[in-house]
């Protein structure tokens, strides 16, 4: 037990020791080879520009992009699920319990597909509810 505690303590000490030394590094953003210290002396560094990886300028575009992506992925999954359920019906071979299980899977797949198809409508209902309740400004959406 003492050996296990010692090994765990040693592992954490090495892990945090390595990470602590890596934090002290300061990159040269200018490309001149001169690094500035924390007080700002030396060659001034260029400002860092962060690009938006989502390519969405508003919440409306972000939600629309997420819904479109979910619809594409969900459509593929729905088709595969219906094929799988078809195999479950065939492989049931008249066994009532397996047919009952396949029917329940079919019901869940139909429900999921209905939600997938109505995803755009659900998004509009959420948007209207948030704007009408005053939680979100109308111009934000």
VENWOJO-V93483 format. One record per backbone hydrogen bond with DSSP energy under -0.5 kcal/mol. NH is the residue of the N-H (numbers start at 0). CO is the residue of the C=O. If there is no record, write none. Layout:
nh->NH co->CO
nh->NH co->CO
This chain:
nh->4 co->0
nh->5 co->1
nh->6 co->2
nh->7 co->3
nh->8 co->4
nh->9 co->5
nh->10 co->6
nh->11 co->7
nh->12 co->8
nh->13 co->9
nh->14 co->10
nh->15 co->11
nh->16 co->12
nh->17 co->13
nh->18 co->14
nh->19 co->15
nh->20 co->16
nh->21 co->17
nh->22 co->18
nh->23 co->19
nh->24 co->21
nh->28 co->26
nh->34 co->32
nh->36 co->40
nh->39 co->36
nh->49 co->47
nh->50 co->48
nh->52 co->50
nh->54 co->51
nh->58 co->139
nh->59 co->139
nh->61 co->57
nh->62 co->58
nh->63 co->59
nh->64 co->60
nh->65 co->61
nh->66 co->62
nh->67 co->63
nh->68 co->64
nh->69 co->65
nh->70 co->66
nh->71 co->67
nh->72 co->68
nh->73 co->69
nh->74 co->70
nh->75 co->71
nh->76 co->72
nh->77 co->73
nh->78 co->74
nh->79 co->75
nh->80 co->76
nh->81 co->77
nh->82 co->78
nh->83 co->79
nh->84 co->80
nh->85 co->81
nh->86 co->82
nh->87 co->83
nh->88 co->84
nh->89 co->85
nh->90 co->86
nh->91 co->87
nh->92 co->88
nh->92 co->89
nh->94 co->91
nh->95 co->93
nh->98 co->94
nh->99 co->95
nh->100 co->96
nh->101 co->97
nh->102 co->98
nh->103 co->99
nh->104 co->100
nh->105 co->101
nh->106 co->102
nh->107 co->103
nh->108 co->104
nh->109 co->105
nh->110 co->106
nh->111 co->107
nh->112 co->108
nh->113 co->109
nh->114 co->110
nh->115 co->111
nh->116 co->112
nh->117 co->113
nh->118 co->115
nh->121 co->117
nh->122 co->118
nh->123 co->119
nh->124 co->120
nh->125 co->121
nh->126 co->122
nh->127 co->123
nh->128 co->124
nh->129 co->125
nh->130 co->126
nh->131 co->127
nh->132 co->128
nh->133 co->129
nh->133 co->130
nh->134 co->129
nh->135 co->129
nh->139 co->136
nh->140 co->136
nh->140 co->137
